Amino acid sequence: MLNNKKMRFFTITDIIERSIQFTKNNKIFDKAEFKDVNEGELLAYEEMLVDVQNMSESEFLNKYLKIVRGLEQQFENREISDEKEIEKVSGYNNAIIFILKCIKPVYEYTLCGDD
């Protein structure tokens, strides 16, 4: 159910909370098929939900850019090989990128810190 607050008060917290609700309750995707991806997404959203309450924008971006870059290295080095773990980490990574691109749209295409 949508909130009736003014859009100027719509926050990144609202986006994360709605993403959690969608991931938990959607009827579009087969939950069994996407179980591991959803698990990773929910883990990332829950972590970010806590962090948006306590961090500055730069702290938040630095933390999650570091995480995404670390995951990228793990994939490149083939450190993650179990299919379920790959799915979970992919969901985790995708959720982070989704939120990062809400903050700075260029992060959909590149994770460089420069404008």
N, CA, C and O atoms as CSV, one atom per row, in Angstrom:
chain,resi,resn,atom,element,x,y,z
A,1,MET,N,N,0.839,-1.176,0.000
A,1,MET,CA,C,0.000,0.000,0.000
A,1,MET,C,C,0.883,1.239,0.000
A,1,MET,O,O,1.865,1.310,0.740
A,2,LEU,N,N,0.537,2.200,-0.821
A,2,LEU,CA,C,1.332,3.409,-0.941
A,2,LEU,C,C,1.036,4.377,0.184
A,2,LEU,O,O,-0.090,4.482,0.670
A,3,ASN,N,N,2.063,5.066,0.573
A,3,ASN,CA,C,1.958,6.103,1.579
A,3,ASN,C,C,1.494,7.377,0.894
A,3,ASN,O,O,1.788,7.583,-0.283
A,4,ASN,N,N,0.787,8.221,1.597
A,4,ASN,CA,C,0.253,9.426,0.986
A,4,ASN,C,C,1.088,10.661,1.314
A,4,ASN,O,O,0.598,11.783,1.184
A,5,LYS,N,N,2.331,10.478,1.734
A,5,LYS,CA,C,3.163,11.626,2.062
A,5,LYS,C,C,3.618,12.324,0.784
A,5,LYS,O,O,3.618,11.737,-0.298
A,6,LYS,N,N,3.995,13.553,0.928
A,6,LYS,CA,C,4.491,14.339,-0.209
A,6,LYS,C,C,5.778,13.718,-0.738
A,6,LYS,O,O,6.599,13.221,0.032
A,7,MET,N,N,5.942,13.749,-2.029
A,7,MET,CA,C,7.110,13.134,-2.656
A,7,MET,C,C,8.420,13.756,-2.172
A,7,MET,O,O,9.445,13.075,-2.160
A,8,ARG,N,N,8.417,14.985,-1.788
A,8,ARG,CA,C,9.663,15.603,-1.318
A,8,ARG,C,C,10.167,14.954,-0.028
A,8,ARG,O,O,11.316,15.153,0.366
A,9,PHE,N,N,9.304,14.181,0.622
A,9,PHE,CA,C,9.695,13.476,1.837
A,9,PHE,C,C,9.987,11.997,1.577
A,9,PHE,O,O,10.256,11.239,2.509
A,10,PHE,N,N,9.932,11.599,0.327
A,10,PHE,CA,C,10.228,10.224,-0.067
A,10,PHE,C,C,11.734,10.034,0.003
A,10,PHE,O,O,12.479,10.826,-0.575
A,11,THR,N,N,12.197,9.011,0.693
A,11,THR,CA,C,13.627,8.851,0.967
A,11,THR,C,C,14.184,7.538,0.436
A,11,THR,O,O,13.454,6.668,-0.040
A,12,ILE,N,N,15.496,7.428,0.534
A,12,ILE,CA,C,16.163,6.177,0.171
A,12,ILE,C,C,15.698,5.053,1.096
A,12,ILE,O,O,15.647,3.891,0.693
A,13,THR,N,N,15.363,5.405,2.330
A,13,THR,CA,C,14.807,4.420,3.263
A,13,THR,C,C,13.509,3.857,2.714
A,13,THR,O,O,13.278,2.650,2.788
A,14,ASP,N,N,12.662,4.712,2.166
A,14,ASP,CA,C,11.408,4.252,1.568
A,14,ASP,C,C,11.673,3.292,0.411
A,14,ASP,O,O,10.991,2.277,0.270
A,15,ILE,N,N,12.654,3.615,-0.404
A,15,ILE,CA,C,12.986,2.756,-1.547
A,15,ILE,C,C,13.464,1.390,-1.067
A,15,ILE,O,O,13.060,0.360,-1.607
A,16,ILE,N,N,14.318,1.385,-0.061
A,16,ILE,CA,C,14.828,0.114,0.466
A,16,ILE,C,C,13.695,-0.693,1.097
A,16,ILE,O,O,13.577,-1.894,0.857
A,17,GLU,N,N,12.869,-0.038,1.898
A,17,GLU,CA,C,11.756,-0.753,2.537
A,17,GLU,C,C,10.802,-1.337,1.500
A,17,GLU,O,O,10.326,-2.460,1.664
A,18,ARG,N,N,10.521,-0.598,0.449
A,18,ARG,CA,C,9.635,-1.110,-0.599
A,18,ARG,C,C,10.290,-2.243,-1.382
A,18,ARG,O,O,9.610,-3.171,-1.819
A,19,SER,N,N,11.597,-2.170,-1.558
A,19,SER,CA,C,12.320,-3.252,-2.227
A,19,SER,C,C,12.270,-4.525,-1.392
A,19,SER,O,O,12.126,-5.622,-1.932
A,20,ILE,N,N,12.389,-4.381,-0.083
A,20,ILE,CA,C,12.276,-5.536,0.814
A,20,ILE,C,C,10.882,-6.144,0.690
A,20,ILE,O,O,10.737,-7.357,0.541
A,21,GLN,N,N,9.870,-5.304,0.752
A,21,GLN,CA,C,8.490,-5.793,0.655
A,21,GLN,C,C,8.247,-6.487,-0.677
A,21,GLN,O,O,7.615,-7.543,-0.720
A,22,PHE,N,N,8.739,-5.907,-1.758
A,22,PHE,CA,C,8.563,-6.525,-3.065
A,22,PHE,C,C,9.253,-7.884,-3.129
A,22,PHE,O,O,8.677,-8.864,-3.601
A,23,THR,N,N,10.482,-7.929,-2.652
A,23,THR,CA,C,11.239,-9.180,-2.698
A,23,THR,C,C,10.549,-10.270,-1.886
A,23,THR,O,O,10.523,-11.431,-2.293
A,24,LYS,N,N,9.998,-9.899,-0.749
A,24,LYS,CA,C,9.332,-10.874,0.108
A,24,LYS,C,C,7.968,-11.304,-0.427
A,24,LYS,O,O,7.569,-12.455,-0.251
A,25,ASN,N,N,7.250,-10.387,-1.078
A,25,ASN,CA,C,5.840,-10.628,-1.385
A,25,ASN,C,C,5.492,-10.710,-2.861
A,25,ASN,O,O,4.330,-10.943,-3.192
A,26,ASN,N,N,6.450,-10.528,-3.762
A,26,ASN,CA,C,6.082,-10.477,-5.180
A,26,ASN,C,C,5.513,-11.801,-5.659
A,26,ASN,O,O,5.876,-12.875,-5.180
A,27,LYS,N,N,4.619,-11.687,-6.608
A,27,LYS,CA,C,4.002,-12.867,-7.211
A,27,LYS,C,C,4.354,-12.953,-8.702
A,27,LYS,O,O,3.746,-13.716,-9.453
A,28,ILE,N,N,5.331,-12.169,-9.107
A,28,ILE,CA,C,5.766,-12.142,-10.502
A,28,ILE,C,C,6.742,-13.275,-10.782
A,28,ILE,O,O,6.644,-13.955,-11.804
A,29,PHE,N,N,7.681,-13.469,-9.868
A,29,PHE,CA,C,8.724,-14.464,-10.052
A,29,PHE,C,C,8.483,-15.660,-9.148
A,29,PHE,O,O,7.961,-15.521,-8.042
A,30,ASP,N,N,8.856,-16.805,-9.616
A,30,ASP,CA,C,8.754,-18.030,-8.840
A,30,ASP,C,C,9.736,-17.963,-7.668
A,30,ASP,O,O,10.950,-17.926,-7.869
A,31,LYS,N,N,9.205,-17.947,-6.455
A,31,LYS,CA,C,10.041,-17.805,-5.266
A,31,LYS,C,C,11.046,-18.949,-5.130
A,31,LYS,O,O,12.176,-18.722,-4.700
A,32,ALA,N,N,10.665,-20.137,-5.478
A,32,ALA,CA,C,11.573,-21.281,-5.368
A,32,ALA,C,C,12.752,-21.126,-6.329
A,32,ALA,O,O,13.897,-21.403,-5.973
A,33,GLU,N,N,12.459,-20.687,-7.531
A,33,GLU,CA,C,13.499,-20.536,-8.541
A,33,GLU,C,C,14.496,-19.441,-8.165
A,33,GLU,O,O,15.683,-19.547,-8.474
A,34,PHE,N,N,14.014,-18.391,-7.499
A,34,PHE,CA,C,14.859,-17.251,-7.157
A,34,PHE,C,C,15.188,-17.188,-5.667
A,34,PHE,O,O,15.551,-16.128,-5.156
A,35,LYS,N,N,15.061,-18.318,-4.968
A,35,LYS,CA,C,15.277,-18.352,-3.521
A,35,LYS,C,C,16.632,-17.783,-3.120
A,35,LYS,O,O,16.705,-16.931,-2.234
A,36,ASP,N,N,17.689,-18.234,-3.751
A,36,ASP,CA,C,19.034,-17.794,-3.374
A,36,ASP,C,C,19.277,-16.331,-3.746
A,36,ASP,O,O,19.878,-15.588,-2.971
A,37,VAL,N,N,18.818,-15.916,-4.915
A,37,VAL,CA,C,18.948,-14.512,-5.318
A,37,VAL,C,C,18.198,-13.625,-4.327
A,37,VAL,O,O,18.728,-12.614,-3.866
A,38,ASN,N,N,16.967,-14.008,-4.004
A,38,ASN,CA,C,16.164,-13.221,-3.065
A,38,ASN,C,C,16.821,-13.145,-1.693
A,38,ASN,O,O,16.793,-12.103,-1.038
A,39,GLU,N,N,17.407,-14.250,-1.269
A,39,GLU,CA,C,18.087,-14.271,0.026
A,39,GLU,C,C,19.227,-13.253,0.044
A,39,GLU,O,O,19.400,-12.530,1.025
A,40,GLY,N,N,19.993,-13.195,-1.029
A,40,GLY,CA,C,21.082,-12.224,-1.137
A,40,GLY,C,C,20.572,-10.798,-1.172
A,40,GLY,O,O,21.128,-9.915,-0.519
A,41,GLU,N,N,19.510,-10.574,-1.938
A,41,GLU,CA,C,18.926,-9.228,-2.013
A,41,GLU,C,C,18.451,-8.770,-0.642
A,41,GLU,O,O,18.750,-7.654,-0.216
A,42,LEU,N,N,17.715,-9.627,0.043
A,42,LEU,CA,C,17.186,-9.254,1.359
A,42,LEU,C,C,18.307,-8.963,2.347
A,42,LEU,O,O,18.198,-8.040,3.154
A,43,LEU,N,N,19.369,-9.733,2.289
A,43,LEU,CA,C,20.507,-9.492,3.163
A,43,LEU,C,C,21.089,-8.094,2.914
A,43,LEU,O,O,21.350,-7.346,3.857
A,44,ALA,N,N,21.285,-7.756,1.658
A,44,ALA,CA,C,21.833,-6.443,1.315
A,44,ALA,C,C,20.882,-5.323,1.725
A,44,ALA,O,O,21.306,-4.333,2.320
A,45,TYR,N,N,19.602,-5.479,1.410
A,45,TYR,CA,C,18.635,-4.421,1.761
A,45,TYR,C,C,18.565,-4.209,3.271
A,45,TYR,O,O,18.495,-3.070,3.733
A,46,GLU,N,N,18.583,-5.286,4.035
A,46,GLU,CA,C,18.527,-5.155,5.498
A,46,GLU,C,C,19.764,-4.436,6.023
A,46,GLU,O,O,19.657,-3.584,6.905
A,47,GLU,N,N,20.925,-4.767,5.494
A,47,GLU,CA,C,22.161,-4.093,5.909
A,47,GLU,C,C,22.119,-2.612,5.541
A,47,GLU,O,O,22.461,-1.753,6.354
A,48,MET,N,N,21.702,-2.324,4.322
A,48,MET,CA,C,21.654,-0.932,3.872
A,48,MET,C,C,20.612,-0.132,4.644
A,48,MET,O,O,20.812,1.057,4.895
A,49,LEU,N,N,19.521,-0.753,5.019
A,49,LEU,CA,C,18.487,-0.071,5.781
A,49,LEU,C,C,19.042,0.439,7.111
A,49,LEU,O,O,18.727,1.551,7.536
A,50,VAL,N,N,19.851,-0.360,7.751
A,50,VAL,CA,C,20.496,0.074,8.996
A,50,VAL,C,C,21.486,1.199,8.703
A,50,VAL,O,O,21.515,2.205,9.411
A,51,ASP,N,N,22.290,1.029,7.667
A,51,ASP,CA,C,23.341,1.997,7.370
A,51,ASP,C,C,22.812,3.361,6.933
A,51,ASP,O,O,23.427,4.378,7.252
A,52,VAL,N,N,21.697,3.414,6.216
A,52,VAL,CA,C,21.183,4.727,5.799
A,52,VAL,C,C,20.725,5.555,6.992
A,52,VAL,O,O,20.629,6.779,6.908
A,53,GLN,N,N,20.447,4.886,8.095
A,53,GLN,CA,C,20.032,5.605,9.302
A,53,GLN,C,C,21.231,6.170,10.060
A,53,GLN,O,O,21.083,7.115,10.833
A,54,ASN,N,N,22.414,5.601,9.845
A,54,ASN,CA,C,23.568,5.928,10.680
A,54,ASN,C,C,24.753,6.546,9.944
A,54,ASN,O,O,25.662,7.070,10.587
A,55,MET,N,N,24.765,6.499,8.632
A,55,MET,CA,C,25.943,6.937,7.874
A,55,MET,C,C,25.650,8.193,7.068
A,55,MET,O,O,24.505,8.491,6.727
A,56,SER,N,N,26.716,8.912,6.779
A,56,SER,CA,C,26.608,10.008,5.823
A,56,SER,C,C,26.579,9.404,4.420
A,56,SER,O,O,26.868,8.221,4.239
A,57,GLU,N,N,26.233,10.213,3.448
A,57,GLU,CA,C,26.199,9.724,2.069
A,57,GLU,C,C,27.561,9.192,1.644
A,57,GLU,O,O,27.646,8.120,1.044
A,58,SER,N,N,28.620,9.924,1.945
A,58,SER,CA,C,29.954,9.485,1.513
A,58,SER,C,C,30.363,8.199,2.226
A,58,SER,O,O,30.972,7.328,1.605
A,59,GLU,N,N,30.048,8.058,3.509
A,59,GLU,CA,C,30.358,6.813,4.223
A,59,GLU,C,C,29.612,5.638,3.595
A,59,GLU,O,O,30.181,4.568,3.381
A,60,PHE,N,N,28.338,5.856,3.306
A,60,PHE,CA,C,27.508,4.815,2.712
A,60,PHE,C,C,28.067,4.404,1.353
A,60,PHE,O,O,28.250,3.217,1.083
A,61,LEU,N,N,28.337,5.387,0.501
A,61,LEU,CA,C,28.865,5.088,-0.834
A,61,LEU,C,C,30.211,4.374,-0.745
A,61,LEU,O,O,30.440,3.388,-1.444
A,62,ASN,N,N,31.097,4.868,0.109
A,62,ASN,CA,C,32.413,4.232,0.242
A,62,ASN,C,C,32.286,2.776,0.682
A,62,ASN,O,O,32.952,1.903,0.126
A,63,LYS,N,N,31.440,2.509,1.671
A,63,LYS,CA,C,31.269,1.150,2.162
A,63,LYS,C,C,30.762,0.219,1.075
A,63,LYS,O,O,31.316,-0.859,0.861
A,64,TYR,N,N,29.702,0.640,0.386
A,64,TYR,CA,C,29.077,-0.262,-0.572
A,64,TYR,C,C,29.823,-0.342,-1.894
A,64,TYR,O,O,29.757,-1.367,-2.573
A,65,LEU,N,N,30.525,0.707,-2.274
A,65,LEU,CA,C,31.388,0.600,-3.453
A,65,LEU,C,C,32.530,-0.375,-3.181
A,65,LEU,O,O,32.905,-1.157,-4.055
A,66,LYS,N,N,33.075,-0.328,-1.984
A,66,LYS,CA,C,34.141,-1.262,-1.599
A,66,LYS,C,C,33.622,-2.700,-1.630
A,66,LYS,O,O,34.316,-3.602,-2.101
A,67,ILE,N,N,32.406,-2.915,-1.129
A,67,ILE,CA,C,31.821,-4.257,-1.138
A,67,ILE,C,C,31.637,-4.753,-2.566
A,67,ILE,O,O,32.013,-5.882,-2.882
A,68,VAL,N,N,31.067,-3.926,-3.428
A,68,VAL,CA,C,30.811,-4.333,-4.812
A,68,VAL,C,C,32.125,-4.615,-5.535
A,68,VAL,O,O,32.230,-5.588,-6.282
A,69,ARG,N,N,33.115,-3.773,-5.316
A,69,ARG,CA,C,34.412,-4.012,-5.957
A,69,ARG,C,C,35.049,-5.311,-5.461
A,69,ARG,O,O,35.671,-6.042,-6.233
A,70,GLY,N,N,34.888,-5.588,-4.172
A,70,GLY,CA,C,35.405,-6.844,-3.613
A,70,GLY,C,C,34.709,-8.053,-4.210
A,70,GLY,O,O,35.349,-9.056,-4.525
A,71,LEU,N,N,33.399,-7.956,-4.363
A,71,LEU,CA,C,32.653,-9.057,-4.978
A,71,LEU,C,C,33.066,-9.251,-6.429
A,71,LEU,O,O,33.174,-10.380,-6.907
A,72,GLU,N,N,33.293,-8.152,-7.123
A,72,GLU,CA,C,33.739,-8.228,-8.515
A,72,GLU,C,C,35.068,-8.978,-8.601
A,72,GLU,O,O,35.264,-9.806,-9.491
A,73,GLN,N,N,35.967,-8.686,-7.681
A,73,GLN,CA,C,37.261,-9.379,-7.653
A,73,GLN,C,C,37.082,-10.861,-7.373
A,73,GLN,O,O,37.734,-11.698,-7.997
A,74,GLN,N,N,36.196,-11.186,-6.435
A,74,GLN,CA,C,35.943,-12.595,-6.122
A,74,GLN,C,C,35.409,-13.346,-7.342
A,74,GLN,O,O,35.801,-14.484,-7.597
A,75,PHE,N,N,34.514,-12.703,-8.092
A,75,PHE,CA,C,33.984,-13.344,-9.296
A,75,PHE,C,C,35.085,-13.504,-10.349
A,75,PHE,O,O,35.219,-14.560,-10.967
A,76,GLU,N,N,35.865,-12.444,-10.541
A,76,GLU,CA,C,36.941,-12.511,-11.535
A,76,GLU,C,C,37.961,-13.590,-11.193
A,76,GLU,O,O,38.472,-14.276,-12.078
A,77,ASN,N,N,38.252,-13.734,-9.910
A,77,ASN,CA,C,39.226,-14.726,-9.464
A,77,ASN,C,C,38.606,-16.106,-9.261
A,77,ASN,O,O,39.280,-17.044,-8.835
A,78,ARG,N,N,37.333,-16.218,-9.567
A,78,ARG,CA,C,36.582,-17.471,-9.436
A,78,ARG,C,C,36.673,-18.069,-8.036
A,78,ARG,O,O,36.788,-19.282,-7.855
A,79,GLU,N,N,36.616,-17.163,-7.042
A,79,GLU,CA,C,36.658,-17.595,-5.648
A,79,GLU,C,C,35.307,-18.140,-5.185
A,79,GLU,O,O,35.218,-18.857,-4.189
A,80,ILE,N,N,34.268,-17.786,-5.925
A,80,ILE,CA,C,32.924,-18.272,-5.616
A,80,ILE,C,C,32.535,-19.237,-6.727
A,80,ILE,O,O,32.404,-18.838,-7.884
A,81,SER,N,N,32.349,-20.508,-6.377
A,81,SER,CA,C,32.068,-21.487,-7.425
A,81,SER,C,C,30.769,-22.259,-7.200
A,81,SER,O,O,30.207,-22.807,-8.149
A,82,ASP,N,N,30.293,-22.309,-5.974
A,82,ASP,CA,C,29.041,-23.003,-5.685
A,82,ASP,C,C,27.874,-22.235,-6.312
A,82,ASP,O,O,27.748,-21.028,-6.107
A,83,GLU,N,N,27.029,-22.921,-7.067
A,83,GLU,CA,C,25.938,-22.272,-7.806
A,83,GLU,C,C,24.993,-21.498,-6.889
A,83,GLU,O,O,24.594,-20.379,-7.213
A,84,LYS,N,N,24.636,-22.081,-5.755
A,84,LYS,CA,C,23.743,-21.392,-4.819
A,84,LYS,C,C,24.402,-20.128,-4.278
A,84,LYS,O,O,23.753,-19.090,-4.150
A,85,GLU,N,N,25.674,-20.217,-3.965
A,85,GLU,CA,C,26.402,-19.057,-3.441
A,85,GLU,C,C,26.536,-17.983,-4.517
A,85,GLU,O,O,26.428,-16.793,-4.220
A,86,ILE,N,N,26.767,-18.386,-5.748
A,86,ILE,CA,C,26.837,-17.428,-6.860
A,86,ILE,C,C,25.515,-16.676,-6.971
A,86,ILE,O,O,25.505,-15.454,-7.124
A,87,GLU,N,N,24.404,-17.397,-6.894
A,87,GLU,CA,C,23.078,-16.765,-6.981
A,87,GLU,C,C,22.858,-15.798,-5.816
A,87,GLU,O,O,22.372,-14.684,-6.012
A,88,LYS,N,N,23.212,-16.223,-4.619
A,88,LYS,CA,C,23.019,-15.379,-3.435
A,88,LYS,C,C,23.876,-14.114,-3.526
A,88,LYS,O,O,23.392,-13.009,-3.284
A,89,VAL,N,N,25.135,-14.286,-3.873
A,89,VAL,CA,C,26.042,-13.134,-3.981
A,89,VAL,C,C,25.604,-12.217,-5.122
A,89,VAL,O,O,25.727,-10.997,-5.018
A,90,SER,N,N,25.101,-12.790,-6.196
A,90,SER,CA,C,24.589,-11.966,-7.303
A,90,SER,C,C,23.402,-11.127,-6.862
A,90,SER,O,O,23.318,-9.947,-7.202
A,91,GLY,N,N,22.486,-11.719,-6.109
A,91,GLY,CA,C,21.353,-10.966,-5.583
A,91,GLY,C,C,21.802,-9.861,-4.650
A,91,GLY,O,O,21.285,-8.745,-4.703
A,92,TYR,N,N,22.768,-10.171,-3.794
A,92,TYR,CA,C,23.331,-9.192,-2.859
A,92,TYR,C,C,23.941,-8.027,-3.635
A,92,TYR,O,O,23.662,-6.863,-3.347
A,93,ASN,N,N,24.772,-8.351,-4.616
A,93,ASN,CA,C,25.428,-7.356,-5.449
A,93,ASN,C,C,24.404,-6.501,-6.206
A,93,ASN,O,O,24.516,-5.276,-6.235
A,94,ASN,N,N,23.423,-7.140,-6.808
A,94,ASN,CA,C,22.424,-6.409,-7.594
A,94,ASN,C,C,21.602,-5.461,-6.741
A,94,ASN,O,O,21.263,-4.365,-7.188
A,95,ALA,N,N,21.275,-5.862,-5.521
A,95,ALA,CA,C,20.522,-4.991,-4.621
A,95,ALA,C,C,21.343,-3.757,-4.263
A,95,ALA,O,O,20.819,-2.644,-4.226
A,96,ILE,N,N,22.624,-3.961,-4.002
A,96,ILE,CA,C,23.496,-2.821,-3.680
A,96,ILE,C,C,23.570,-1.876,-4.862
A,96,ILE,O,O,23.423,-0.665,-4.700
A,97,ILE,N,N,23.796,-2.412,-6.038
A,97,ILE,CA,C,23.898,-1.559,-7.228
A,97,ILE,C,C,22.586,-0.812,-7.471
A,97,ILE,O,O,22.609,0.357,-7.856
A,98,PHE,N,N,21.454,-1.463,-7.253
A,98,PHE,CA,C,20.164,-0.800,-7.417
A,98,PHE,C,C,20.073,0.438,-6.522
A,98,PHE,O,O,19.651,1.502,-6.975
A,99,ILE,N,N,20.461,0.303,-5.277
A,99,ILE,CA,C,20.388,1.436,-4.353
A,99,ILE,C,C,21.452,2.476,-4.690
A,99,ILE,O,O,21.179,3.675,-4.635
A,100,LEU,N,N,22.653,2.039,-5.034
A,100,LEU,CA,C,23.697,2.997,-5.410
A,100,LEU,C,C,23.283,3.840,-6.607
A,100,LEU,O,O,23.555,5.040,-6.644
A,101,LYS,N,N,22.627,3.224,-7.585
A,101,LYS,CA,C,22.233,3.993,-8.770
A,101,LYS,C,C,21.080,4.947,-8.465
A,101,LYS,O,O,20.869,5.906,-9.208
A,102,CYS,N,N,20.336,4.708,-7.398
A,102,CYS,CA,C,19.330,5.685,-6.963
A,102,CYS,C,C,20.007,6.936,-6.413
A,102,CYS,O,O,19.481,8.043,-6.525
A,103,ILE,N,N,21.171,6.744,-5.824
A,103,ILE,CA,C,21.927,7.856,-5.256
A,103,ILE,C,C,22.711,8.580,-6.344
A,103,ILE,O,O,22.757,9.809,-6.388
A,104,LYS,N,N,23.322,7.793,-7.215
A,104,LYS,CA,C,24.154,8.346,-8.293
A,104,LYS,C,C,23.982,7.449,-9.517
A,104,LYS,O,O,24.603,6.389,-9.595
A,105,PRO,N,N,23.153,7.857,-10.469
A,105,PRO,CA,C,22.787,6.985,-11.595
A,105,PRO,C,C,23.948,6.391,-12.381
A,105,PRO,O,O,23.784,5.330,-12.982
A,106,VAL,N,N,25.095,7.022,-12.401
A,106,VAL,CA,C,26.229,6.487,-13.156
A,106,VAL,C,C,26.653,5.121,-12.634
A,106,VAL,O,O,27.285,4.357,-13.364
A,107,TYR,N,N,26.318,4.795,-11.380
A,107,TYR,CA,C,26.724,3.510,-10.815
A,107,TYR,C,C,26.031,2.328,-11.488
A,107,TYR,O,O,26.425,1.182,-11.269
A,108,GLU,N,N,25.028,2.577,-12.284
A,108,GLU,CA,C,24.434,1.489,-13.057
A,108,GLU,C,C,25.420,1.005,-14.122
A,108,GLU,O,O,25.380,-0.156,-14.531
A,109,TYR,N,N,26.290,1.886,-14.561
A,109,TYR,CA,C,27.199,1.582,-15.669
A,109,TYR,C,C,28.654,1.456,-15.253
A,109,TYR,O,O,29.423,0.705,-15.853
A,110,THR,N,N,29.015,2.188,-14.236
A,110,THR,CA,C,30.405,2.177,-13.785
A,110,THR,C,C,30.435,2.425,-12.284
A,110,THR,O,O,29.606,3.163,-11.752
A,111,LEU,N,N,31.358,1.827,-11.631
A,111,LEU,CA,C,31.474,2.023,-10.192
A,111,LEU,C,C,32.644,2.909,-9.823
A,111,LEU,O,O,33.180,2.822,-8.719
A,112,CYS,N,N,33.037,3.765,-10.759
A,112,CYS,CA,C,34.117,4.704,-10.444
A,112,CYS,C,C,33.552,5.808,-9.544
A,112,CYS,O,O,32.359,6.108,-9.596
A,113,GLY,N,N,34.377,6.381,-8.756
A,113,GLY,CA,C,33.941,7.434,-7.847
A,113,GLY,C,C,33.932,8.808,-8.483
A,113,GLY,O,O,33.426,9.760,-7.888
A,114,ASP,N,N,34.474,8.930,-9.665
A,114,ASP,CA,C,34.574,10.243,-10.302
A,114,ASP,C,C,33.291,10.594,-11.031
A,114,ASP,O,O,32.575,9.718,-11.517
A,115,ASP,N,N,33.014,11.872,-11.100
A,115,ASP,CA,C,31.832,12.355,-11.850
A,115,ASP,C,C,32.200,12.596,-13.290
A,115,ASP,O,O,31.352,13.003,-14.084
